[in-house]
Amino acid sequence: MPRSVNHVASRAKRKRILKLTRGYYGARKNVWTVAKNTWEKGLTYAFRDRRNKKRNFRALWIQRINAAARLEGLSYSQLMGKLHKAGIEINRKVLADLAVNNPLAFKAIVEKVK
């Protein structure tokens, strides 16, 4: 008895992945094996970089807080230590936003902990 192959499903699967690789360079967009490998590798990069994005933003917030704190005569570590000691629970994201967009509010927080 001849082997039955579901061409409809396998072709649909290939088309779906080739559609996802549109816009890639060279054979990565239209050669099945190359496109599949590129797409799978892209998924691993996406997984990794969802975590790295959190690190990058935290580092950015720390740099912004440090720059604003030094204008007030404190280093980043001194400011964070004094905030903790004063019992002011404010996260780095909000503190960095205040430092950039509302320097007067940031200055008020620094004066409170000095």
C-alpha positions in Angstrom: 0.0 0.0 0.0 1.4 3.5 -0.9 2.5 5.8 1.8 0.1 8.6 2.6 1.6 12.0 3.1 -0.3 15.1 4.3 1.1 17.6 1.8 -1.5 20.2 2.8 -0.3 20.4 6.4 3.4 20.3 5.6 3.1 23.0 3.0 1.0 25.2 5.3 3.7 24.8 8.0 6.4 25.8 5.6 4.4 28.8 4.3 3.8 29.9 7.8 7.5 30.0 8.7 8.4 31.6 5.3 5.9 34.3 6.0 7.5 35.0 9.4 10.9 35.4 7.7 9.8 38.0 5.2 12.2 40.9 5.1 15.3 38.8 6.0 18.4 39.1 3.9 19.2 36.7 1.0 18.4 33.0 1.3 17.2 33.6 4.9 13.8 34.7 3.5 13.0 32.1 0.9 15.2 28.9 1.2 13.2 26.6 3.6 16.1 25.1 5.7 18.0 28.4 6.0 14.8 30.3 6.8 13.7 27.7 9.4 17.1 27.8 11.1 17.1 31.7 11.1 13.6 31.8 12.6 14.5 29.3 15.3 17.7 31.2 16.2 15.6 34.4 16.3 13.3 32.9 18.9 16.3 32.1 21.2 17.5 35.7 20.8 14.0 37.0 21.6 13.9 34.8 24.8 17.4 36.0 25.9 16.8 39.6 25.2 13.5 39.8 27.0 15.6 39.2 30.1 18.5 41.5 29.0 16.1 44.4 28.4 15.4 44.4 32.2 19.1 44.6 32.9 19.6 47.4 30.4 16.8 49.5 31.7 18.0 49.1 35.3 21.5 50.2 34.3 20.0 53.2 32.4 18.0 54.3 35.5 21.1 54.0 37.7 23.1 56.2 35.3 20.4 58.8 35.3 20.0 58.8 39.1 23.7 59.0 39.5 24.0 62.0 37.2 21.2 63.9 38.9 22.5 63.0 42.4 26.0 64.3 41.6 24.5 67.7 40.7 23.1 67.7 44.2 26.5 66.8 45.7 25.9 63.1 46.4 27.0 59.9 44.6 24.5 57.3 43.6 25.4 54.9 46.3 25.3 57.6 49.0 21.8 58.7 47.8 20.4 55.1 47.7 21.9 54.4 51.2 20.3 57.6 52.6 17.0 56.8 51.0 17.0 53.4 52.5 18.0 54.7 55.9 15.3 57.4 55.8 12.7 54.8 54.9 11.7 56.3 51.6 10.5 53.4 49.4 10.8 54.7 45.9 12.1 52.5 43.0 14.8 53.4 40.5 12.4 53.7 37.6 10.4 56.4 39.3 13.5 58.1 40.7 15.1 58.2 37.3 11.9 59.6 35.7 11.8 62.3 38.3 15.5 63.1 37.8 14.9 63.6 34.0 11.4 65.1 33.8 11.0 66.8 37.2 14.3 68.0 38.7 12.5 70.0 41.4 10.8 66.9 42.8 14.1 65.0 42.7 15.8 67.9 44.5 13.1 67.8 47.2 13.7 64.1 47.7 17.5 64.7 48.0 17.0 67.5 50.5 14.7 65.3 52.6 17.4 62.6 52.9 20.4 65.0 53.5 
